[in-house]
Amino acid sequence: MTFKRRYLMCRPTHFAVTYRINPWMDPTAPYDNALAISQWENLRQTFLGLGHAVELIDPLPGLPDMVFAANGATVVDGRALGVQFRDAERADEAPAYAAWFRENGFDVLEPKHTNEGEGDILLAGDVLLAGTGFRTSHASHAETQEFLQRPVITLQLVDPAYYHLDTALCVLDETNIAYLPEAFSPGSQAVLRQLFPNAIIATPEDAAVLGLNAVSDGETVVLAEQATHLAGALRAAGYRTIGVDMSELRKAGGGPKCCTLEVRR
């Protein structure tokens, strides 16, 4: 069987909200580890049901955000650009993900500049859309282009709630995206309008439930079930949608895409 996509995921065995490194996190609020695991498992089963392959990296104790596999690397054509986290709380995730890719035969680059993987670097057709402003440094964009050998389009994020590109923009297929204009600087909004004139524009309500933190295989979009307006817009544009509940993981600022790293061999 030929799988449409190959994803790397990490079971949220050690999921917790014990520190605050983004506006979604509140260490004083209750969280439910068992519910987080259940929601994650439903997401994994959804991908398997769509015919995708899902590989797993072992979760490590003391790394509650390791479940957000999208931040572990950016992988294009068998090359894995490693990550360097802004925050000390997540630093030890970087070598764990780099080791997994080395062990699985990928060419791995340990970066000199801060980047947080597919959180801020998204392949859209022949180009890489690269966010900056909160986590990934602008200097990393040149490093990304050199190693992954794809043109990089810099996009400036301006709203702290949308601290990673994948919270404000979803690549739907090789030619189109969905995004929240207000999350980007005026110049970046103009670039997105030029590159993607038929883009689906999300509402602030969609974005507020991390509706744009979605996973698309070009036909089916897996997104937060609470993002009802966005789901309707996607279906009107010809996409199939599957809603999933990621509300527990959203307490740490993550949704379906955060939990899913695409492995492109």
C-alpha positions in Angstrom: 0.0 0.0 0.0 1.3 3.4 -0.9 0.7 5.9 1.9 -0.3 9.4 1.0 1.6 11.0 3.8 4.0 10.0 6.5 3.8 11.7 9.9 5.9 11.6 13.1 4.0 11.9 16.4 4.8 11.7 20.1 2.4 10.3 22.6 1.6 12.9 25.4 2.6 10.5 28.1 4.2 13.4 30.1 1.8 16.1 29.0 1.4 18.9 31.6 1.0 22.6 31.8 3.6 23.6 34.4 5.1 26.7 32.9 4.1 29.6 30.6 5.9 30.2 27.3 3.0 31.3 25.2 -0.3 33.2 26.0 -2.4 29.9 25.9 -0.6 28.4 28.9 -1.8 28.9 32.4 0.1 26.8 35.0 -2.5 27.6 37.6 -5.4 26.0 35.6 -6.2 22.3 35.9 -5.2 19.9 33.1 -6.1 16.3 32.4 -3.3 14.1 31.2 -5.5 11.2 30.4 -7.8 13.3 28.3 -4.9 14.8 26.4 -3.7 11.2 25.6 -7.2 10.2 24.5 -7.6 13.3 22.2 -4.1 12.6 20.8 -4.9 9.0 20.1 -8.1 10.0 18.3 -6.0 12.2 16.1 -3.5 9.4 15.4 -6.4 7.0 14.5 -7.9 9.7 12.2 -4.6 9.8 10.2 -4.4 6.0 10.0 -8.0 5.9 8.9 -7.1 8.2 6.0 -4.4 5.8 4.9 -1.4 7.8 6.2 1.6 6.3 7.9 2.3 7.4 11.5 5.6 6.8 13.1 6.3 7.4 16.8 9.1 9.0 18.7 9.4 7.9 22.4 8.3 10.6 24.8 10.8 11.7 27.4 10.0 12.5 31.0 10.4 16.2 32.0 9.4 17.3 28.5 5.7 18.0 28.6 5.6 19.7 25.2 7.4 17.0 23.3 3.9 15.9 22.1 4.1 18.9 19.7 6.2 17.0 17.2 5.8 19.6 14.5 8.4 21.7 16.4 11.0 18.9 16.2 12.3 19.5 12.7 11.5 20.5 9.1 11.9 17.7 6.7 12.1 18.0 2.9 13.5 15.6 0.4 15.1 13.4 3.1 16.9 16.4 4.7 15.9 17.1 8.3 16.6 20.7 9.5 17.0 20.3 13.3 15.7 22.9 15.7 16.9 25.2 18.4 14.2 26.3 20.8 13.9 29.8 22.1 12.8 28.7 25.6 15.0 26.6 27.9 12.0 24.5 29.0 11.9 22.9 25.5 15.6 22.8 24.7 16.1 19.1 25.4 13.5 18.1 22.8 15.9 19.2 20.0 18.6 16.5 20.4 15.9 13.8 20.9 14.3 14.6 17.6 17.6 15.0 15.8 18.7 11.6 17.1 15.4 10.0 15.8 16.0 11.4 12.3 19.7 10.3 12.2 18.7 6.8 13.4 16.2 6.7 10.5 18.6 7.6 7.8 18.0 11.3 7.3 20.7 13.9 6.6 20.4 16.1 9.7 21.6 19.7 10.2 21.9 21.1 13.7 21.0 24.8 13.2 23.1 27.8 14.3 20.0 30.0 14.6 16.7 29.6 16.5 14.0 27.8 14.6 11.1 25.8 15.9 10.5 23.4 13.0 7.2 23.2 11.2 5.8 25.5 13.8 7.3 28.3 11.7 8.5 26.6 8.5 5.8 25.2 6.2 6.3 23.7 2.7 3.7 25.2 0.3 4.3 23.8 -3.2 7.8 24.8 -4.3 8.4 27.4 -1.6 8.9 27.4 2.2 6.7 29.9 4.1 8.8 30.9 7.2 7.4 32.8 10.1 9.3 35.1 12.4 8.5 37.6 15.1 8.2 35.5 18.3 10.0 32.1 18.2 12.0 31.5 15.0 14.7 34.0 14.3 14.9 35.8 10.9 18.5 34.7 10.6 17.4 31.1 10.5 15.5 31.7 7.2 18.7 31.9 5.2 20.0 28.8 6.9 16.7 27.0 6.1 16.9 28.0 2.4 20.5 26.8 2.1 20.0 23.4 3.7 16.5 22.5 2.4 17.2 24.0 -1.1 13.8 25.7 -1.5 13.0 29.4 -1.8 12.0 30.9 1.6 9.3 33.5 1.9 9.6 35.4 5.2 6.4 36.2 7.0 6.2 38.6 10.0 3.9 37.5 12.8 2.6 40.4 14.9 0.0 38.9 17.4 1.5 37.1 20.4 -1.5 34.7 20.5 -0.3 33.3 17.1 3.3 32.8 18.1 4.0 30.2 15.5 3.1 30.3 11.8 1.1 27.1 12.0 -1.3 28.8 14.5 -2.1 31.5 11.9 -1.8 29.7 8.5 -2.5 26.2 7.1 -1.2 24.9 3.9 -4.1 23.2 2.2 -2.4 21.9 -1.0 0.4 22.9 -3.3 -1.3 26.0 -4.5 -3.5 27.3 -1.7 -3.6 28.1 2.0 -6.0 29.3 4.8 -4.9 32.1 7.1 -5.8 34.9 9.5 -4.6 38.2 8.0 -4.6 40.0 11.3 -1.8 37.7 12.6 0.6 39.1 10.0 2.3 42.5 9.3 0.8 44.6 6.5 3.7 43.7 4.2 3.3 40.0 4.9 -0.4 40.3 4.3 0.4 41.8 0.9 2.8 39.0 0.1 0.2 36.3 1.0 -2.5 38.0 -1.1 -0.1 38.0 -4.1 1.0 34.4 -3.7 -2.4 33.0 -2.8 -5.2 35.1 -4.3 -7.7 32.3 -3.7 -6.8 31.7 -0.1 -9.4 30.9 2.5 -9.6 33.7 5.0 -10.3 32.5 8.6 -12.2 34.5 11.1 -10.8 35.6 14.5 -13.2 33.1 16.0 -11.7 30.2 13.9 -8.2 31.2 15.0 -9.1 31.6 18.7 -9.8 27.8 18.8 -6.6 27.1 16.9 -8.7 26.2 13.8 -5.8 27.0 11.5 -3.5 24.6 13.3 -4.8 22.0 10.9 -3.4 19.1 8.9 -4.3 18.8 5.2 -3.3 16.1 2.8 -4.6 18.1 -0.2 -8.0 16.6 0.0 -9.0 16.2 3.6 -8.4 18.8 6.3 -8.2 17.6 9.9 -9.0 20.5 12.2 -10.3 21.5 15.6 -14.0 20.7 15.6 -14.8 24.0 17.3 -13.7 25.9 14.1 -17.1 25.6 12.4 -16.9 28.6 10.2 -13.6 27.6 8.8 -14.8 24.0 8.2 -17.7 25.3 6.2 -15.5 27.5 4.1 -13.2 24.6 3.4 -16.0 22.4 2.3 -17.4 25.2 0.1 -13.9 25.3 -1.5 -14.0 21.6 -2.3 -12.1 20.1 0.7 -13.4 17.3 2.9 -13.1 18.1 6.6 -12.8 16.0 9.8 -13.2 17.7 13.1 -11.3 16.6 16.1 -11.4 17.8 19.7 -7.9 18.9 20.9 -9.2 21.2 23.6 -6.9 19.7 26.3 -3.8 20.0 24.3 -4.9 23.6 23.4 -4.2 24.5 27.0 -0.6 24.3 26.0 -1.2 26.2 22.7 -1.3 23.2 20.4 -3.7 21.6 18.0 -3.7 18.9 15.3 -0.8 20.4 13.3 1.4 21.0 16.4 1.1 17.2 17.1 2.0 16.3 13.6 5.4 16.5 11.8 5.4 15.6 8.1 8.3 13.3 7.2 9.1 13.9 3.5 11.7 11.3 2.3 
